[in-house]
Amino acid sequence: MQTNQNDKILIPKIMDKIMFSKKKITNTEFLNEYQISVIDKELRRNKEKNYFFEGGYPNAESKILIAYPEREDEDVIKQSIYTILKAIKVELPSEVHGKFQHRDYLGTLMSFGLSRDRIGDIIVYDNSAYIVVLKENAEYIKNSLSFEKRFKKANISIINIDEIKPKEIEFENIKISVNSTRLDSVISELLNTSRRIAQELIDSEKVSVNYCVETKYTKSIKEKDILIIRGSGKYIIEEFIGKNKRDKEVIEINKYK
């Protein structure tokens, strides 16, 4: 497993936030799933208890860390999360329904000079989108979107996060049969390609296991592992069903749609 070099910068920054939170509620910018995993593991190792992650709606992928003094009540903080997070709602005119995808919204937002960690999840529908943002950036993002040519006719507003319309997570169920639970073998079967091409994907650092780039072909895949193959998708290894008649391991996998 390749160690993310940014961890050496990330962890000290988080620990500084934790120290500051002993006196005052504090929060980070948005964190991706890998960062959340690393931070949560480190805080648990340090026996920290007064913190939680919040992404604005259930099953959010990008989340902020909120840390607070021991005297504070976590439930009360969660009830006032609207003071930290907001959402931008973009309602599209009928003539452009279905024309904008996630990358279109993200590309536009990044053109405003914002770093990726200032933007949370972007939930896209044919006729609208919800963009989770830090409250401090909400007005700037709303105004900037309003000046964009492609969104001139759109109705753009700032809403509270409890008004977000989340999408249900949908999966495509897949079953594969492998001679080995090695990473390269699983990828080869999953993508219906050769083991050599699977190894090239691993070599080019396009494969992550549990949000960490993996460079070992022989990495053994386990149940509930989360596998991300850049350009192909995100998968959950649900269950090892058992051996088939050819003595191959049958694995049930759910692919995020």
VOGU-758205 format. One line per 4 residues: number of its first residue (from 0); their letters; for each residue x, y, z of N, C-alpha, C, O. Coordinates in steps of 0.1 Angstrom, whole numbers, plus 5000, padded with zeros to 4 digits. Each point is the difference from the previous one (the first is absolute). Example, Ala and Ser with C-alpha at 12.3 -4.5 7.8 and 13.67 -1.06 7.14 Angstrom:
% VOGU-758205
0) AS) 5132:4943:5078:4991:5012:5000:5009:5012:5000:5010:5000:5007; 4986:5011:4986:5009:5011:5000:4992:5011:5008:5005:5011:5001
This chain:
% VOGU-758205
0) MQTN) 5008:4988:5000:4992:5012:5000:5009:5012:5000:5009:5002:5008; 4988:5008:4983:5008:5012:4999:4995:5010:5011:4988:5002:5001; 5021:5004:5006:4997:5010:5010:4998:5013:4993:5008:5005:4992; 4980:5001:5011:4998:5013:4994:5009:5010:5007:4999:5002:5012
4) QNDK) 5009:5005:4980:5010:5010:5005:4993:5011:5007:5006:5007:5009; 4982:4996:4987:4992:5012:5006:4996:4997:5014:4997:5009:5008; 5003:4978:4996:4997:4996:5014:5009:5008:5010:4996:5004:5011; 5017:4997:4985:5009:5007:5009:4997:5014:5003:5004:5006:5010
8) ILIP) 4989:5000:4980:4995:5014:5002:4986:5000:5006:4997:5009:5009; 4995:4982:4987:4986:5000:5005:4999:4997:5015:4993:5008:5006; 5013:4982:4999:4998:4997:5014:5004:5011:5010:4993:5003:5009; 5019:5003:4989:5004:5011:5009:4989:5012:4999:4997:5006:5010
12) KIMD) 4998:4997:4978:4990:5010:4999:4987:4997:5008:4994:5008:5006; 5002:4979:4993:4989:4996:5007:5002:5000:5015:4991:5004:5008; 5021:4992:4997:5002:5000:5014:5001:5014:5005:4996:5003:5012; 5008:5007:4980:4999:5014:5004:4986:5004:5002:4997:5007:5009
16) KIMF) 4994:4989:4982:4986:5003:5001:4994:4994:5013:4992:5006:5007; 5013:4981:4996:4995:4994:5012:5004:5007:5013:4992:5002:5009; 5020:5003:4991:5005:5008:5011:4992:5013:5002:4996:5004:5011; 5001:5002:4978:4992:5013:5000:4986:4997:5005:4994:5008:5006
20) SKKK) 5001:4980:4990:4986:4997:5004:4998:4997:5015:4989:4999:5004; 5022:5001:5004:4999:4998:5014:4993:5012:5006:4994:5000:5011; 5007:5012:4982:4994:5012:5005:4988:5005:4992:4992:5007:5005; 5008:4989:4982:4990:5005:4991:4996:4990:4989:5009:4993:4996
24) ITNT) 4978:5007:5000:4996:4991:4989:5008:5005:4988:5001:5011:4996; 5004:4979:4996:5008:5003:4988:4996:4989:4989:4996:4989:5003; 5007:5015:4985:4997:4990:4989:5011:5002:4990:5007:5010:4999; 4994:4979:4993:5010:5000:4989:4992:5004:4987:4988:5003:5000
28) EFLN) 5020:4997:4989:4993:5000:4987:4995:4986:4996:5001:4991:5009; 4994:5007:4979:4995:4987:4997:5011:4990:4998:5011:5003:4995; 4987:4985:5009:5009:4989:5000:4995:4989:4991:4988:4998:5000; 5020:4995:4992:4996:4989:4992:4999:4988:5009:5005:5000:5011
32) EYQI) 4991:4989:4983:4998:4988:5008:5013:4994:5005:5000:4994:5011; 5010:5007:4981:5013:4995:5005:5005:5008:5012:5004:4995:5010; 4995:5018:4989:5004:5009:5011:4992:4998:5012:5006:4999:5011; 4981:4999:4988:4992:4997:5011:5004:4987:5007:5001:4999:5012
36) SVID) 5002:4991:4980:5005:4987:5006:5013:5002:5008:5001:4994:5011; 5008:5013:4983:5013:5002:5006:4999:5008:5013:5005:4997:5011; 4987:5014:4989:4998:5008:5011:4993:4993:5011:5004:5001:5012; 4985:4992:4985:4992:4993:5010:5009:4990:5007:4999:4998:5012
40) KELR) 5009:4995:4981:5009:4990:5006:5010:5006:5009:5002:4995:5011; 5004:5017:4985:5009:5007:5009:4994:5005:5012:5006:4999:5011; 4982:5007:4988:4993:5005:5012:4996:4989:5010:5000:5002:5012; 4996:4987:4982:4996:4989:5009:5013:4995:5007:5000:4996:5012
44) RNKE) 5011:5003:4981:5013:4996:5006:5004:5009:5011:5005:4996:5010; 4991:5017:4989:5003:5010:5010:4989:5001:5011:5001:5009:5008; 4989:4983:4990:4989:4999:5010:4992:5013:5001:4995:5004:5010; 5005:5003:4978:4992:5012:5000:4985:4996:4998:4997:4991:4993
48) KNYF) 4994:5016:5013:4986:4997:5000:4991:5011:4995:4989:4997:4995; 5015:5015:5007:4991:5011:4997:5001:5005:4986:5005:5011:4998; 4991:4981:4993:5000:5004:4986:4990:4992:4992:4996:4989:5005; 5000:5016:4983:4992:4992:4991:5002:5005:4986:5006:5011:4998
52) FEGG) 4990:4981:4992:5001:5004:4986:4987:5003:4995:4990:4993:5003; 5008:5018:4989:4987:5004:4995:5001:5004:4985:5009:5008:4997; 4983:4987:4995:5000:5003:4986:4987:5007:4995:4999:5003:4988; 4992:4999:5021:4988:5008:4996:4988:4991:4997:4988:5006:5001
56) YPNA) 5014:4981:4997:4988:4991:4998:5005:4986:5002:5012:4998:4999; 4979:4993:5003:5004:4986:5002:5008:4994:4988:4996:5003:4989; 5014:4989:5014:5008:4994:4990:5009:5009:4992:5004:4997:4989; 4998:5015:5015:5009:5010:4993:5014:4993:5000:5004:4994:5009
60) ESKI) 5003:5009:4980:5013:4995:4998:5010:5010:5005:5009:4996:5008; 4990:5017:4989:5009:5010:5005:4994:5006:5013:4988:5003:5001; 5020:4998:5009:4995:5005:5013:5011:5009:5006:5012:5000:4997; 4983:5008:5012:5009:5008:5009:5001:4993:5013:4991:4993:5005
64) LIAY) 5020:5010:5002:5002:4995:5013:4996:5012:5010:5005:5011:4998; 4987:4986:5011:4996:5010:5010:5005:4995:5014:4996:4989:5004; 5012:5018:5002:5005:4997:5014:4996:5010:5010:4998:5012:4996; 5000:4984:5016:4993:5009:5010:5006:4998:5014:5005:4989:5003
68) PERE) 4993:5021:5006:5005:4998:5014:4991:4990:5007:4989:4997:4996; 5017:4997:5014:4993:4990:5008:4987:5004:5006:4991:4993:5002; 5008:5020:5001:4988:5006:5006:4988:5001:4991:4989:5001:5004; 5014:4998:4983:4989:5002:4990:4993:4987:4998:5005:4989:5002
72) DEDV) 4982:5012:4993:4991:4989:4998:5000:4997:4985:4996:5009:4992; 5009:4979:5003:5001:4997:4986:4986:5001:4993:5000:5005:4989; 4989:4991:5017:4987:5001:4994:4996:5014:4997:4994:5003:4990; 5009:5006:5020:4997:5014:4998:5008:5006:4988:4995:5008:4992
76) IKQS) 5018:4988:5007:5008:5005:4989:4994:4995:4986:5000:5007:4991; 4996:4980:5009:4994:4995:4988:4988:5007:4996:4997:5001:4988; 4995:5003:5022:4988:5007:4997:5002:5014:4994:4992:5006:4993; 5020:5000:5009:5003:5013:4995:5011:5000:4989:5007:5009:4998
80) IYTI) 4993:4979:4995:5010:4998:4989:4998:5010:4989:5009:5003:4992; 4979:5003:5007:4997:5010:4989:5008:5012:5002:5001:5008:4991; 5006:4994:5021:5008:5012:5001:5014:4997:4994:5008:5009:4999; 4995:4979:4997:5013:4996:4994:4998:4996:4986:5008:5004:4991
84) LKAI) 4982:4988:5006:4998:4995:4986:4987:5006:4994:4990:5002:5007; 5011:5001:4980:4988:5003:4992:5000:4992:4987:5009:4993:4998; 4981:5009:4994:5000:4994:4987:4995:5010:4990:4992:5009:5003; 5014:4990:4985:4995:5008:4989:4991:4991:4991:5004:4989:4996
88) KVEL) 4984:5016:5002:4990:4993:4991:5000:5006:4987:4998:5012:4999; 5004:4980:4990:5000:5005:4987:4988:4994:4993:5000:4988:4997; 4990:5020:4999:4988:4995:4993:5001:5004:4985:5001:5012:4997; 5000:4979:4994:5003:5002:4986:4987:5003:4992:4990:4994:5003
92) PSEV) 5011:5014:4987:4989:5002:4991:4998:4987:4992:5009:4993:4998; 4979:5005:4997:4996:4987:4993:5009:4998:4988:5003:4988:4997; 5002:5022:4996:5008:4998:4988:5013:4993:5002:5006:4995:4991; 4999:5005:5021:5013:4994:5003:4999:4988:5010:5010:4996:5005
96) HGKF) 4978:4999:4997:4998:4989:5009:5008:4988:4995:5000:4997:4988; 5008:4997:5020:5008:4988:4997:5013:5003:4993:5007:4991:4996; 4997:5022:5002:5012:5003:4993:5012:5002:5008:5011:5000:4995; 4987:5001:5018:5012:5003:5009:5002:4988:5009:4991:4995:5007
100) QHRD) 5022:5001:4994:5004:4989:5008:5009:5005:5011:5003:5012:5001; 5000:4979:5008:5008:5004:5012:5013:5008:4996:5003:5010:5006; 5004:4985:4984:5012:5006:4996:4998:5015:4994:5009:5008:5002; 4979:4994:4993:4997:5014:4995:4999:5009:5012:5005:5012:4999
104) YLGT) 4988:4984:5011:4998:5009:5012:5014:5002:5007:5004:5011:5003; 5003:4978:4999:5013:5001:5007:5010:5008:4992:5007:5009:5006; 4993:4989:4981:5010:5009:4992:4996:5014:5001:5010:5009:5001; 4978:4995:4999:4996:5014:5001:5004:5005:5014:5005:5011:5001
108) LMSF) 4992:4982:5009:5004:5004:5014:5015:5002:5001:5004:5010:5007; 5004:4981:4988:5014:5001:5001:5005:5013:4992:5011:5005:5004; 4982:4999:4986:5004:5011:4992:4999:5013:5008:5005:5011:4996; 4988:4989:5015:4998:5012:5009:5012:5002:5009:5000:5009:5008
112) GLSR) 5010:4982:4991:5012:5002:5008:4999:4993:5014:5008:5002:5009; 4982:4989:4992:4998:4993:5012:5008:4987:5000:5002:4994:4990; 5004:5002:5022:5007:4988:5001:4989:4989:5002:4989:5003:5004; 5014:4984:4993:4991:4990:5000:4994:4998:5014:4989:4995:5002
116) DRIG) 5019:5008:5008:4995:4997:5014:4990:5011:5005:4996:4999:5011; 5001:5010:4980:4990:5010:5004:4986:4996:4995:4990:5006:5003; 5010:4983:4990:4987:4995:4994:4997:4986:5005:5009:4991:4999; 4979:5006:5006:4996:4987:5004:4995:4992:4988:5004:5001:4989
120) DIIV) 4986:4990:5014:4994:4992:4990:4992:5009:4991:4994:5010:5003; 5005:4985:4984:4991:5006:4990:4990:4990:4996:5004:4989:4994; 4983:5013:5009:4990:4990:4997:4993:5005:4987:4994:5011:5000; 5006:4981:4990:4996:5005:4987:4987:4992:4995:5000:4988:5000
124) YDNS) 4990:5020:4997:4988:4995:4993:4999:5006:4986:5007:5009:4997; 4984:4986:4995:4998:5005:4987:4996:5015:5000:5004:5008:4991; 4988:4995:5019:4994:5014:5000:5006:5009:5011:4996:5012:5001; 5013:4983:5006:5006:5008:5012:5012:4994:5005:5005:4989:4996
128) AYIV) 5001:5018:5014:5012:4995:5007:5001:5006:5013:4995:5011:5003; 5011:4982:5007:5002:5005:5013:5015:4999:5003:5006:4990:4998; 5000:5021:5006:5014:5001:5002:5002:5003:5015:4996:5011:5005; 5010:4980:5003:5003:5003:5014:5013:5008:5001:5010:4997:4994
132) VLKE) 4989:5014:5014:5011:5010:5001:5001:5004:5015:4991:4999:5008; 5020:5007:4995:5002:5007:5013:4992:5013:4999:5000:5007:4990; 4993:4996:5021:4992:5012:5000:5008:5012:4996:4994:5009:4993; 5018:4992:5011:5008:5012:4997:5003:5002:4985:5003:5011:4996
136) NAEY) 4995:4978:4996:5002:5001:4986:4987:5001:4992:5000:5002:4988; 4989:4996:5019:4987:4998:4993:4996:5012:4991:4996:4998:4988; 5005:5014:5017:4996:5012:4993:5009:5002:4988:4995:5003:4989; 5018:4995:5012:5009:5002:4989:4997:4990:4989:5000:5003:4988
140) IKNS) 4998:4984:5016:4997:4990:4990:4987:5003:4993:4999:4999:4987; 4990:5004:5020:4987:5004:4994:5002:5011:4990:4995:4999:4989; 5011:5012:5015:5002:5011:4991:5008:4997:4987:4997:5004:4989; 5014:4988:5014:5008:4996:4988:4993:4991:4990:5001:5002:4988
144) LSFE) 4991:4989:5017:4992:4992:4991:4990:5008:4992:4997:4997:4989; 4997:5013:5018:4990:5008:4993:5006:5008:4988:4992:5003:4991; 5021:5000:5010:5006:5007:4989:5005:4991:4988:5004:5004:4990; 4996:4982:5013:5004:4991:4990:4989:4999:4989:4988:4999:5002
148) KRFK) 5017:5002:4985:4991:5000:4989:4991:4988:4999:4988:5001:4998; 5017:4987:5006:4992:4988:4999:4989:4999:5010:4991:4993:4999; 5011:5015:5012:4990:5000:5011:4992:5013:5000:4993:5002:5010; 5007:5006:4980:4994:5013:5000:4985:4999:5003:4994:5008:5007
152) KANI) 5000:4982:4987:4985:4998:5002:4996:4991:5012:4989:4998:5002; 5021:4997:5005:4998:4991:5011:4995:5008:5012:5004:5012:5002; 4989:4982:5006:4996:5006:5013:5010:4994:5011:5000:4989:5003; 5008:5020:5002:5011:4996:5009:4997:5006:5014:4998:5012:5001
156) SIIN) 5002:4980:5009:4997:5004:5014:5009:4993:5010:5005:4989:4998; 4996:5018:5014:5006:4994:5011:4990:4994:5009:4990:5006:5004; 5011:4981:5000:4990:4993:5008:5007:4994:5012:5012:4998:5000; 4980:4998:5010:5005:4993:5011:5003:4985:4996:4993:4995:4991
160) IDEI) 5016:4998:5016:5003:4987:4995:4989:4990:5002:4999:4989:4994; 4991:5014:5015:4989:4991:5002:4990:5001:4988:4990:4992:4999; 5013:5017:4992:4991:5001:4987:5007:4993:4989:4994:4999:4989; 5017:4995:5013:5007:4992:4989:4992:4988:4997:4994:4993:5009
164) KPKE) 5005:5004:4978:4993:4988:4996:5010:4989:4996:5005:5000:4989; 4999:4992:5021:5010:4990:4997:4996:4989:4990:4988:4997:5000; 5021:4997:4993:4997:4989:4991:5002:4987:5008:5009:4999:5008; 4982:4992:4989:5003:4986:5006:5012:4994:4992:5001:5001:4988
168) IEFE) 5007:4992:5020:5011:4993:4994:4996:4988:4992:4992:4992:5006; 5011:5008:4982:4996:4988:4991:5013:4992:4997:5011:5006:4997; 4987:4981:5002:5011:4991:4997:4996:4991:4988:4989:4997:4998; 5022:4999:4995:4998:4989:4991:5007:4988:5006:5012:5000:5004
172) NIKI) 4980:4989:4998:5006:4988:5006:5007:4991:4990:4995:4997:4989; 5017:5000:5015:5009:4992:4991:5005:4988:5007:5003:5000:5012; 4999:4989:4981:5006:4988:5006:5012:4996:4991:4998:4999:4987; 5013:4999:5019:5012:4996:4992:5006:4987:5006:4998:4997:5012
176) SVNS) 5009:4995:4980:5007:4988:5004:5015:5002:4998:5004:5003:4989; 5004:4995:5022:5014:5003:4999:5008:4988:5005:4996:4992:5009; 5016:5006:4985:5009:4989:5006:5007:5005:5013:5003:4991:5008; 4998:5022:4993:5007:5005:5012:4993:5013:5004:4994:5007:4992
180) TRLD) 5007:4997:5021:4994:5013:5004:5011:5011:5000:4998:5011:5006; 5012:4987:4986:5010:5010:4998:4994:5012:4993:4990:4998:4992; 5014:5014:5011:4995:5012:4994:4999:4999:4984:4990:5004:4994; 5022:4992:5000:5000:5000:4986:4990:4990:4994:4995:5002:4989
184) SVIS) 5004:4987:5018:4990:4990:4995:4986:5005:5000:4992:4998:4991; 5004:5008:5020:4987:5006:5002:4997:5010:4990:4989:5001:4994; 5020:5009:5004:4999:5010:4990:4998:4994:4986:4992:5005:4992; 5016:4985:5005:5000:4994:4986:4986:4994:4998:4995:5002:4989
188) ELLN) 4999:4991:5020:4987:4995:4998:4989:5010:5000:4990:5000:4993; 5012:5010:5016:4990:5011:5001:4998:5008:4988:4989:5004:4996; 5023:4999:4997:5000:5008:4988:5000:4991:4987:5000:5006:4989; 5000:4981:5013:5000:4991:4989:5012:5003:4991:4999:5002:4988
192) TSRR) 5013:4999:5018:5012:5003:4993:5011:4991:5004:4998:4991:5009; 5014:5011:4985:5011:4991:5004:5006:5004:5013:4999:5011:5005; 5008:4980:5001:5007:5003:5013:5011:5010:4997:5003:5008:5009; 5003:4992:4979:5011:5010:4997:4994:5014:5000:5006:5009:5006
196) IAQE) 4982:4993:4988:4994:5013:5000:4996:5004:5015:5001:5012:5003; 4994:4978:5004:4997:5003:5014:5012:5005:5008:5000:5009:5008; 5012:4985:4989:5012:5004:5007:5005:5013:4995:5005:5008:5008; 4992:4996:4980:5004:5013:4995:4991:5011:5007:5005:5011:5003
200) LIDS) 4983:4986:5000:4991:5009:5007:5006:5003:5014:5000:5011:5005; 5004:4978:5001:5006:5000:5014:5013:5008:4999:5002:5009:5009; 5006:4988:4982:5013:5007:4998:4998:5015:4998:5008:5008:5005; 4982:4996:4988:4997:5014:4997:4993:5007:5011:4995:5012:4999
204) EKVS) 5003:4981:5013:4994:5006:5012:4986:5004:4997:4995:5010:5006; 4998:4982:4986:4986:5003:4998:4990:4991:5008:4988:5001:4999; 5018:4992:5010:4992:4991:5009:5002:5003:5014:5011:5002:5005; 4977:4999:5002:5001:5003:5015:4992:4989:5007:4989:4995:4995
208) VNYC) 5016:5001:5016:4992:4990:5009:4998:5007:5013:5009:5005:5007; 4978:4997:4997:4997:5007:5012:5005:5014:5000:5006:5005:5010; 4994:5001:4978:5003:5015:4998:5015:5002:5001:5004:5012:5001; 5004:4978:4998:5015:5002:5000:5005:4993:4987:4997:4989:4997
212) VETK) 5012:5019:4996:5005:4994:4988:5008:4987:5003:5008:5000:5009; 4989:4990:4983:5007:4987:5002:5009:4997:4988:4995:5000:4989; 5017:4996:5014:5010:4997:4989:5005:4986:5000:5008:4996:4992; 4986:4995:5017:5004:4986:5001:4990:4992:4992:4988:5000:5004
216) YTKS) 5017:4992:4986:4991:4991:4993:4994:4990:5009:4989:4995:4998; 5019:5001:5012:4996:4988:5008:4992:5004:5012:4996:4991:5008; 5000:5022:4993:4991:5004:5011:4988:4991:5000:4993:4999:4990; 5004:4995:5022:4988:4991:5001:4988:5008:5003:4999:5008:5010
220) IKEK) 4991:4990:4982:4987:5007:5001:4991:4993:5010:4999:4988:5000; 4995:5020:5009:4991:4994:5011:4986:5005:4998:4997:5010:4993; 4994:4983:5014:4986:5005:5000:4999:5014:5006:5007:5003:5010; 4984:5005:4984:4997:5014:5004:5011:5009:4996:4999:5012:5003
224) DILI) 5012:4984:4990:5010:5009:4995:4993:5009:4990:4991:4996:4993; 5013:5016:5006:4995:5010:4990:5011:5001:4989:5011:5005:5003; 4986:4992:4985:5010:5000:4989:4996:5011:4990:4988:5001:4995; 5021:5008:5002:4998:5011:4991:5010:4998:4989:5012:5000:5002
228) IRGS) 4983:4999:4985:5008:5000:4988:4997:5012:4992:4990:5002:4995; 5020:5007:5005:4998:5013:4993:4996:4997:4985:5007:4993:4993; 4982:5013:5003:4996:4999:4986:4990:4988:4999:4994:4999:4989; 5004:4993:5021:4991:4988:4999:4989:5000:5011:4989:4996:4997
232) GKYI) 5015:5009:5015:4989:5001:5010:5004:4997:5014:5012:4997:5002; 4978:5002:5006:5002:4997:5015:4992:4988:5003:4989:4998:4996; 5018:4993:5012:4994:4987:5002:5001:4996:5015:5009:5004:5007; 4981:4989:4998:5001:4994:5014:5000:4985:4998:4992:4994:4994
236) IEEF) 5018:5000:5012:5001:4985:5000:4991:4995:5011:5003:5001:5012; 4985:4994:4984:4989:4997:5009:5003:4987:5007:4999:4999:5013; 5003:4990:4980:5001:4987:5006:5007:4990:4992:5000:5000:4987; 5008:4991:5019:5006:4989:4994:4990:4988:5001:4998:4995:5011
240) IGKN) 4996:5002:4978:4989:4990:5001:5005:4986:5002:4993:4992:5006; 5018:5005:4988:5006:4986:5001:5005:4996:4987:5001:5008:4991; 5003:4979:5008:5006:4995:4988:4990:4995:4990:4989:4994:5004; 5013:5008:4983:4991:4994:4990:5006:4986:4996:5009:4995:5005
244) KRDK) 4984:5000:4985:5004:4986:4995:5014:5000:4995:5007:4989:4999; 4998:5022:4996:5014:5001:4995:5010:5003:5011:5012:5003:4997; 4984:4997:5015:5008:5003:5012:5005:5015:5000:5011:5003:5005; 4981:5006:4989:5003:5014:5000:4992:5007:5011:4989:4995:5003
248) EVIE) 5017:5015:5003:4993:5008:5010:4990:5009:4994:5003:5008:4991; 4984:4991:5013:4989:5008:4995:4998:5012:5009:4998:4998:5012; 5003:5014:4983:5000:5012:5008:4988:5009:4995:4998:5003:4988; 4994:5001:5022:4989:5009:4997:5004:5015:5002:5006:5003:5011
252) INKY) 4993:5005:4979:5005:5014:5001:4988:5009:4996:4993:4998:4990; 5007:5014:5017:4990:5010:4996:5008:5012:4994:5009:5005:5006; 4987:4999:4982:5006:5012:4994:4991:5012:5001:4988:4999:4998; 5018:5012:5007:4992:5012:5001:4996:5005:4986:5008:5000:4991
256) K) 4979:5003:5007:4996:5005:4987:5002:5015:4999:4997:5006:4990
